[in-house]
Amino acid sequence: MTLIDPVLLKARLGDLAGRFDVDALDVCDSTNSELMRRAEAGAPSGTVVVADRQRAGRGRRGRSWLSSPESSLTFSLLWRFAGHPASLSGLSLAVGVGLVRAMESLGAQGLCLKWPNDVLLRTGQDFAKLAGILIELSSDRRGMQTIIGIGLNLSPPVGDLPQPAAGVSQAGLGPIDRHDVLAAILTHLAGVLDRFSVRGFAGLKDEWQRLHAWQDQAVQLFGEGEVTKAGRCLGVDDDGALLLETEIGLERIFSGDVSLRPAGTTIGEGCP
């Protein structure tokens, strides 16, 4: 499979083509690391690095993210925001909304979101991970810069996986060109990020909660291999914090170092 062709991608982006500067690589350590280096050298907002293979792709909590051109789309987007880092609370959730919008625009069905940064595919009564988001923040003289890393499974991953995983090919789509997928994602992310820069996550909260896999359901939070909290998940607040109704009242969960599963499951089984 050939690399993403920026010329073909530009045609699909239409009027938005001028907002993105896309570079396609055969291989790199990780698209986030590569883009961070470019950002530090002055790369503009809208710079995109897409790689067919990563030698050291990173996911949340230090997990690795493997990619191959035949079965995945892995890229990072640089986006700059004005203001304080606190104004970026909930950004990973907003990006999830953009991803679902993009895939649904291509005809995907059964997509939902998991706090704080996963896109899932509903498979009967279960869920499988379709995409992951890794956001890294830093600041410079131009304000806050964000590296938005996205790994999307186009086909179901194979091998011994730590959790159920799926590909967009299982979401009601026929054969699809990677240029179409990337163009749709960038188009919808531009709209979401523009709205986020004005209203923060509050402007997207209702949409996120409509897509939330476990809205108003009994859940357990796992951390460090054990249950840390249990209760009814009420979604998120305007800052993107998870709202959990427990025996002691309503609690706001800020830490990303948790794993959310329906009540009654144990580590290594059930939902992602």
Steps between C-alpha positions, in 0.01 A plus 500: 500500500637841403548793733232761552536739205466865619383602150213250504420598859493872412238436231279324754541780757370762258472845657669376819817389322679824586460438874709182496859420407524122467819295487480124444783280631575137437626451856582705811542443872154642574297763322455691826875509563577600142240776504620625838847547357355689205286716729806596702666603173207730419256286300165679458164402640335249268819300436425129463739205508359167383714186511446155358711343774613609845798353677392636838136602471354609832157469650351613826674394825816411310340222295636434153295558187592286200414611149512356150387665176267213411296509820537838668526874468744666740568872502554805720365852462655817641246757617571823685268664753510834677449512875588302809546118509188473717295618203589176321323276752293242316694530174544123457123458537438768238736323259302180556185681388680612185612146424150359533357779283758422233440126494123543503529737204655207311215269601636332814245379755509382860770740622517629855747667735683395815638750750752647458645422157371193315258440217319167528292285269189345651492127422176356637511550876876559500743763378832488317761774467503666159728800556716659765598862563819625662534874564824664611513865606776756517528877480711746310490873421200443273287341772404139566594245242332161492614186326190292427598142424241266351521130427204353311450134415380462142492122528472286814845461663636149528712336767489483877332826599454637855138597426233446231574698185318560173547671165280744312447224245268347762298820537289460188752640255618341179854539364616854573796708388728629775502842334122520547531400865776750580326780311174438688679496836694822434187673371295415808786564740540851360137573582521347846826674590371836377195462722712381791724806474196724551280308745728234645369150557168636631389563142544131415402334827143410404616331180770308686246373753265381225790288374618386845510120522402481868284806553280454812624144553659331800877489454823427679819702474822303495842632592824316574329166440216541749160661533539854634142624476157376398172672431270631228672690221324831433725606214732800519494863607591808298871440569491140385527349848317170542196519728444196720207465739629293793388409849655819635350727235600643163873477428700666222774279356793685345774240470546334164671202663181300535322234303124517468298179487138404567436387855577133558792463259857432604837600361563330168137439406199689377526845347818690419 
